[in-house]
Amino acid sequence: MPHPCPRPPGSLLNTYAASGAYTDCYGADAPGTVSLAHYVETFYTGRLFKLERLLLRWFAARSSTDADAGQVARGERADFAAWRVEGRAGDQLLMCDFAGRTRSWFMVAPDDAAAGARTRLYFGSAVVPLRDARTGASRMGWAFQALLGFHRLYSRALLSQAVSRLSRG
């Protein structure tokens, strides 16, 4: 079951945490050795995320397909639905939304030494605060505060669904 956990050293989210953005990190184990591309494609093509993709198509005119998800997962394209690739490492992918306020982060950490290979899957987010033009102060805004509980639940549900699908093979 996905659970909150510290960001691993070298996480692409660490820059945002250091700058005062909201960040979170969830982890869960999947059986076997799971590549980053397979994890990201499985995450983005699950039923729950397909609902988000449908809402983005209706309300933000940002359509996407399962094939698009596979291409971004494999590094063959830089944009997917409402996101673009901001950073990529061998074991990580950082996506930025079209407004530049939120980030979605994926990471895999295989553990072949465990009894039966497994892979720790990480999923996290960053939300960049708004800067008040008059005062220069940073603030998250009322929408962030109102949706934070839902965001945490939804993040765990998305990761749980990906783990479940990966576990079934």
C-alpha positions as CSV (number, residue, x, y, z in Angstrom):
1,M,0.0,0.0,0.0
2,P,1.4,3.5,-0.9
3,H,2.6,5.5,2.1
4,P,4.2,8.9,2.6
5,C,8.0,8.7,2.7
6,P,11.1,10.9,2.5
7,R,12.3,11.9,-1.0
8,P,15.4,9.8,-1.9
9,P,18.7,11.5,-2.2
10,G,19.1,12.9,-5.7
11,S,15.3,13.3,-6.3
12,L,14.4,15.7,-9.0
13,L,11.9,17.2,-6.5
14,N,14.6,18.3,-4.1
15,T,15.1,21.6,-5.9
16,Y,11.5,22.5,-5.3
17,A,11.5,21.5,-1.7
18,A,14.6,23.6,-1.1
19,S,12.9,26.6,-2.7
20,G,9.9,26.5,-0.4
21,A,7.4,24.8,-2.7
22,Y,5.0,22.2,-1.3
23,T,6.3,18.7,-2.1
24,D,5.2,15.2,-1.2
25,C,6.5,11.8,-1.8
26,Y,4.7,8.4,-1.7
27,G,6.3,5.0,-2.1
28,A,5.1,1.4,-2.7
29,D,6.8,-1.8,-3.7
30,A,6.0,-3.8,-6.9
31,P,7.2,-7.3,-7.5
32,G,10.0,-7.9,-10.0
33,T,12.2,-5.4,-11.7
34,V,10.1,-2.5,-13.1
35,S,11.6,0.0,-15.6
36,L,10.8,3.7,-15.3
37,A,9.1,3.6,-18.8
38,H,6.9,0.7,-17.8
39,Y,5.9,2.3,-14.5
40,V,5.1,5.7,-16.1
41,E,3.1,4.1,-18.9
42,T,1.2,1.9,-16.5
43,F,0.5,4.9,-14.3
44,Y,-0.8,7.1,-17.1
45,T,-2.9,4.4,-18.7
46,G,-4.8,3.3,-15.6
47,R,-8.5,3.8,-15.4
48,L,-8.3,6.4,-12.7
49,F,-5.8,8.5,-14.6
50,K,-7.8,8.1,-17.8
51,L,-10.6,9.8,-16.0
52,E,-8.3,12.8,-15.4
53,R,-7.3,12.7,-19.0
54,L,-11.0,12.9,-20.0
55,L,-11.5,15.9,-17.8
56,L,-8.5,17.6,-19.2
57,R,-9.8,17.0,-22.7
58,W,-13.3,18.5,-21.8
59,F,-12.2,21.4,-19.6
60,A,-8.7,22.3,-20.8
61,A,-8.8,21.1,-24.5
62,R,-5.7,18.9,-23.7
63,S,-6.3,15.5,-25.3
64,S,-4.0,12.5,-24.9
65,T,-3.9,8.8,-25.8
66,D,-2.4,5.7,-24.4
67,A,0.1,5.8,-27.2
68,D,1.1,9.3,-26.2
69,A,1.6,8.1,-22.6
70,G,3.9,5.3,-23.9
71,Q,5.9,7.7,-26.0
72,V,6.5,10.1,-23.1
73,A,7.3,7.2,-20.8
74,R,10.0,6.0,-23.3
75,G,11.4,9.4,-23.9
76,E,10.1,9.6,-27.5
77,R,8.1,12.8,-26.9
78,A,8.3,15.7,-24.5
79,D,4.6,16.5,-23.8
80,F,1.6,14.5,-22.6
81,A,-1.9,15.9,-21.9
82,A,-1.4,19.0,-19.7
83,W,2.3,18.3,-19.0
84,R,5.7,18.6,-20.5
85,V,8.9,16.8,-19.5
86,E,11.0,19.1,-17.2
87,G,13.6,16.6,-16.2
88,R,14.6,13.0,-16.8
89,A,17.3,10.8,-15.3
90,G,17.7,7.0,-15.8
91,D,15.5,6.3,-12.9
92,Q,13.3,9.4,-12.7
93,L,10.9,11.6,-14.7
94,L,9.7,15.1,-13.7
95,M,6.7,16.5,-15.5
96,C,5.5,20.2,-15.3
97,D,1.9,21.3,-16.0
98,F,1.1,23.8,-18.7
99,A,0.6,26.6,-16.2
100,G,4.0,26.0,-14.6
101,R,2.6,25.6,-11.0
102,T,2.7,21.9,-10.4
103,R,5.1,19.0,-11.0
104,S,4.5,15.3,-11.1
105,W,7.5,13.1,-10.3
106,F,8.2,9.4,-10.8
107,M,11.1,7.3,-9.7
108,V,12.0,3.6,-9.6
109,A,14.5,1.9,-7.3
110,P,15.0,-1.8,-8.0
111,D,16.0,-4.0,-5.1
112,D,17.4,-7.2,-6.5
113,A,18.9,-8.2,-3.2
114,A,15.4,-8.7,-1.6
115,A,14.0,-12.1,-1.4
116,G,12.5,-12.2,-4.9
117,A,13.2,-9.0,-6.8
118,R,11.1,-6.0,-6.2
119,T,11.1,-2.4,-7.2
120,R,10.3,0.6,-5.0
121,L,8.1,3.0,-6.9
122,Y,7.9,6.6,-5.9
123,F,5.4,9.2,-6.9
124,G,5.4,12.8,-5.8
125,S,4.3,16.3,-6.5
126,A,5.5,19.8,-6.2
127,V,3.3,22.9,-6.1
128,V,5.0,26.2,-6.6
129,P,3.6,29.1,-4.5
130,L,2.2,32.2,-6.1
131,R,4.1,35.4,-5.6
132,D,2.1,38.4,-4.5
133,A,2.9,41.2,-7.0
134,R,2.4,43.9,-4.4
135,T,4.3,42.5,-1.4
136,G,6.6,39.9,-3.1
137,A,5.4,37.3,-0.5
138,S,4.9,33.7,-1.6
139,R,1.6,32.1,-0.9
140,M,-0.1,28.8,-1.9
141,G,-3.6,30.2,-2.4
142,W,-7.0,29.1,-1.2
143,A,-7.5,26.5,-3.9
144,F,-4.3,24.7,-2.8
145,Q,-5.5,24.6,0.8
146,A,-9.0,23.5,-0.2
147,L,-7.7,20.6,-2.4
148,L,-4.7,19.4,-0.4
149,G,-6.6,16.5,1.3
150,F,-8.1,15.3,-2.0
151,H,-4.6,15.6,-3.7
152,R,-3.0,13.4,-1.0
153,L,-5.7,10.7,-1.3
154,Y,-5.7,10.9,-5.1
155,S,-1.9,10.5,-5.3
156,R,-2.0,7.4,-3.2
157,A,-4.9,6.0,-5.2
158,L,-3.0,6.6,-8.5
159,L,0.2,4.9,-7.1
160,S,-1.9,2.0,-5.7
161,Q,-3.6,1.4,-9.0
162,A,-0.2,1.4,-10.8
163,V,1.2,-1.1,-8.3
164,S,-1.8,-3.3,-8.7
165,R,-1.6,-3.3,-12.5
166,L,2.1,-4.0,-12.4
167,S,1.6,-6.9,-9.9
168,R,-0.8,-8.6,-12.3
169,G,1.8,-8.5,-15.0
